Amino acid sequence: MDLELTAEQLELREATRDYADRVLRPAASRLDGLDTAADFPWELMREGTALGLKALPLPRELGGRDADMVMQCLVVEELAAGDLSAAYFFRHYWRFARLVPRLPAAIRDMVVHGIAHDERFVPASASTEPQAGSDNALPYDAPHHGATLSARRDGTLWVLDGRKSMITNGGIASLYFVLARTDPTLGIRAGATMFAVPASTPGVSTGPLYRKMGQRGSPQADVILENCRIPLEYAITEPGDGYAASERGLTSANITNAGMCLGVARSAYEAALDWSVDRVQGGKPIFRHQLVAQDLGRMQMLLATARSSLHAVAWEYSHSRGFHPQRSWQVRVFAAEVAIEVTQKAMLLFGGRGIMSDHPVEKLVRDALTLTHGNGTNALMTMKIGTHQAEERAAGRGHDGARRSTAAEGSARS
Ligand SMILES: Cc1cc2nc3c(=O)[nH]c(=O)nc-3n(C[C@H](O)[C@H](O)[C@H](O)COP(=O)(O)OP(=O)(O)OC[C@H]3O[C@@H](n4cnc5c(N)ncnc54)[C@H](O)[C@@H]3O)c2cc1C
């Protein structure tokens, strides 16, 4: 494992940090106030787009940087240290950029052109439904459970009907990747297919934006498909392969989600560190009080440990064979817990100011609390780690009841 950062990684991290400090952090409270899709602040994202941040994992010949997962984690931490919602905005493109080599030509051209030339090209990934959240993430692999939005063949078209729930970029997206059930008599692993659905397709509509406690500048809405007819080539997986594609996307998203957790936590830690030097109580800067110094020490220890383990997992994801998704669950869950503990410790070190609604740390606490749900809950991911461990042990003993619940090793990458 080689975790020495390259000159290109260091340079891009520096440029992203500069953009986040100058443009995103000062706009954090504006992003926090986003109410409707029409108010989305496109102009804040322009400099990041010019830096090439949307195209990081795209192959170089298509205008990207061929960035490995370590580079993606470095960049997303810097963005989230500026503002979590802006980090979500850029990170969302990466799942689609990674898929580009596997996409049918029509959709590939749409994605590559959109990323390079169209500020309003925004992708979204739609799996969750009102009755199917954790059942997709686990998955609960039984007929009629998990995502049931239906897709049926009608001559030269696919016809999609159903509702997706809490979809990030819902309302501003121009292209949805939709997990749909093509065979309801099978479980979701074999009965679902992934489709690309342009938002302009007749029959596509979105609900109002959800109002959330944190990451408020990242819009979520329900997406409704009614008799939505798309060409056959908009099926972006073979029939029945949709769940595996979705799972691969979630594995990479878990890793970058962990990077976002670190950005939020670091921002709170840095603010608390400055404050501990400047704030005087009991006749000395508060860091001279041992309890405060101990808090600062623990925050730094959690951050450094989470970052080391994240970069190791990111490197394994991109460069080592036999990567298993449980590594992505581990870093995502741990980093979300770190973000919650570090932001809350920071808030307490600011005393009464820490809970004032115009204080930056108050927003960071709210943002951190939203980080335990994306791609499945912390509870579910932790349970899956335990199940996987026990299944491996059972299989090693030749236990005939061992049942695989996760993707096979080596097939987890997009
Ligand atoms: C900010 C945000 C952005 C999102 N963006 C997207 C997106 O872009 N695309 C998308 O498709 N979805 C998105 N989601 C949805 C997200 O993936 C789901 O919220 C998540 O999978 C959990 O599903 P749920 O909310 O329906 O909770 P439920 O599945 O109803 O779970 C409720 C509780 O029960 C527990 N639980 C459920 N099943 C089990 C079980 N078998 N064993 C033990 N405990 C269990 C859970 O841990 C949880 O505590 C987003 C959600 C949020 C909050």
The ligand as an ORCA input file, in Angstrom:
! r2SCAN-3c Opt
* xyz 0 1
  C     -30.432     13.265      3.193
  C     -30.869     12.010      2.510
  C     -30.539     11.790      1.175
  C     -30.974     10.630      0.526
  N     -30.684     10.473     -0.803
  C     -31.137      9.372     -1.459
  C     -30.890      9.206     -2.868
  O     -30.258     10.045     -3.504
  N     -31.363      8.103     -3.470
  C     -32.066      7.142     -2.808
  O     -32.462      6.160     -3.430
  N     -32.320      7.265     -1.460
  C     -31.881      8.357     -0.777
  N     -32.133      8.509      0.566
  C     -32.891      7.480      1.282
  C     -31.984      6.640      2.181
  O     -31.219      5.747      1.413
  C     -32.918      5.923      3.194
  O     -33.379      6.919      4.093
  C     -32.204      4.820      3.960
  O     -31.896      3.747      3.104
  C     -33.085      4.300      5.126
  O     -34.367      3.959      4.666
  P     -35.662      4.542      5.435
  O     -35.431      5.992      5.662
  O     -36.854      4.140      4.659
  O     -35.656      3.848      6.862
  P     -36.300      2.400      7.224
  O     -35.803      1.377      6.259
  O     -37.769      2.530      7.364
  O     -35.654      2.105      8.634
  C     -36.208      2.573      9.862
  C     -35.347      2.052     11.018
  O     -35.429      0.601     11.069
  C     -34.124      0.027     11.035
  N     -34.197     -1.193     10.220
  C     -34.806     -1.328      9.014
  N     -34.698     -2.592      8.571
  C     -34.002     -3.271      9.509
  C     -33.563     -4.636      9.619
  N     -33.816     -5.540      8.642
  N     -32.858     -4.984     10.725
  C     -32.607     -4.066     11.687
  N     -32.989     -2.777     11.635
  C     -33.676     -2.375     10.561
  C     -33.225      1.108     10.371
  O     -31.856      0.999     10.761
  C     -33.866      2.396     10.880
  O     -33.354      2.722     12.145
  C     -31.717      9.658      1.232
  C     -32.026      9.871      2.584
  C     -31.615     11.031      3.217
  C     -31.988     11.232      4.669
*
